[in-house]
Amino acid sequence: MDSSQHYAQLALLVSCLAWHWRGRDDFFIGANLTVYYSRQQLRQREFRGPDFFLVRDTPRRPRTSWVVWEEDGRYPDLIIELLSESTARVDRTVEKTLYRDRFRTPEYFWFSPVILEFEGFQLLNWEYRAIEPNEQGWCWSHVLGLFLGVDDQSLRFYMLRGSDSQRLRKRRNEPGKSRL
């Protein structure tokens, strides 16, 4: 962790999503865990550890790392990197390219708890395209079924009003007042 702000942000993301999905057993949240994606990477000790990642449709159980070849070839469905002065350049370039080209991660976000920079990307046609924020500056995550946005100097999850899928399709850019 680069600062106490990074630690607090990571704890907030993990605890809020775990609480929101407390009745589910079909996801895994990784926080500062290594994702092993090839045996070559393991031999060369090239470690990649996203600050926060989510894998859906997998058993919810403790893990010390995410080993792709032991998890039926599954890569993270969503990654959030917390930017810092020492990591921002790599997170915006090297990591983004790895998550796009190798992991094929459908959604990638970055956030700086220091300067409050926030951006989201969705994988479309083999490229990351910026997710257009709504009027509140929040980005919709299809993977989560939630918005991500900055409030009180923290990245937070936001729910839509109502929960039926019809309303979701019609009112996707109308956020509710509920935050997690």
N, C-alpha and C positions, 0 to 999 in steps of 0.2 A: 504494500500500500504506500502511496506517495504522501498521503496526509491523513489526518483524522477525518477530514471531509470525505475523502474517498472511502474510508472504512464505513463511516456512517451512511453514505449513499448506498453502498453495496448491501449493508445490513437492511436498509429500508426496502430496497428492491426485492431481496430474497424473502423477507418476512411478510411483506404485503402480498406478494403473489402466492406464497405458500398458504397464507390465511385465506385469501380469496378463493383458492382452489382446494381448500381443506377437505372437502368431501370427495375429492378425486384421487385415484390411484394410478393414473396413466400419464405421468409426466416426471421429468427429472430437471431440477434446477442445479446448475453448477455455478460456483462462485470461486474464482481464482483456482480452479482445478485445471490440470493439464488435459488437453485433448490429444490423445495419441492417434494419429491418422495413418501412419505407415510404419512398418518395421524398420525401414531405412532411417526414418526420422528418429526412431527410438535408439538405433545404433549410434547415430551421429549426435545424439543428445540435443536435438533441436526441439526445444519444448515450446509449445504454444498453449497459453492459458488465458482464454478470454476472461475478462473481469466477471461477466455474468452471461450465462447461456441457458437456453431452455431446449429440451428435447421432448416433444409430445409423443403420445402413443407408445410409451415404454413403461415398464414397471417402476413404480415409485419406491425406491429403496436406496439405502446409503451406498455411496461409491467413493473411492479415494482418487479416482481419475475417470475420464471417459475414454475407453479404448474402442475405437471404431470397429475393429475386426472382431471384438467380443460382444458387440452390441448390434449384430446383424447388419453391419455396414452403415449404421445410422450416424449422421452428423447432426450438429445443432440446427434447430429450426429458426432460432432467433439468437442473436448475440448483441450484447451491449458492452462497449468499451468505455471506461472512464478515462478521459483524457487528462494528461498532466503535461507539464513542461518537458519532461524527459521521454514521454511516450507518444505524444500527439502526432508527430511526423510519421512514425511507424504505424500507428493505428489508422491514419488516413490513407496510407499507401500500401505498405507491405501486408499488413493484416487484412485490409479491405480486399486486396487482390487474392490473398489466400482464401478468405471466406467466400469470395465470388467464384474463383476458378477451381479450387480443390474441394472445399466443403460444400459448395453450392447452397449456402445458407440463405433461405428465402428472405430474411429480414436482418438488417444490420443497422444498429444505432450507435452514435457516440454522444457523450455528454461530458462537459467539464464542470465539476462542482466548484471550481475556482472562478472561471470567467463566464459560466453559464451558457457556453456554446452547446447547442443541441441540434442534431441532424439525424434523419432516418433515411434508409434506402430499402427498396424492394427489388428483388431479383426478377427481371423481366427480359426475356430473349437473351439470356446469357450475360446481361449487364445489370449493374446496380443503377437504378433510377431513383432520384430523390423523391421522397414521399412529400407531397405538398401539404404543408401544415394548414389547419383550419384557422379561423379568425382569432382563436385563443393561442395559436402557435403550437397546438398539439398535433401529433402525427398518429394516424390510425394504424394499428397493427392487426393485420388479418390473422396472424399466428395466435395472438393473445385474445382477439376479440375485445380489445381495450384500446384506448388512446394512451399515448405517452406524452407527457408535457411537463414543463418546468413550473413549479410553484414554491414559493418560500425558499428559494435557492436550492431546491432538490428536484430530481427527476422523479415523477410520480406516475402512477397508473390511474386512468379515469374510465368510468363506466358510462355507457349510454343510458339515457332514460328508457325504462322499459326493457324487456328482455326477449321479446319475440323476434324471430328472424325477419319477418315482413317489415317491421319497423326499422330494423337494422339496415336493410337494403334501401329503404326510402329516406332514412334520416341519418345516414352514416356520418355526415359532417356536423351534426347537431349534438354537441356534448351534453351530458347530464351534469348535474351539480355534484355528483358523488365522486369522490376520489378515494383511492385506496392508500 
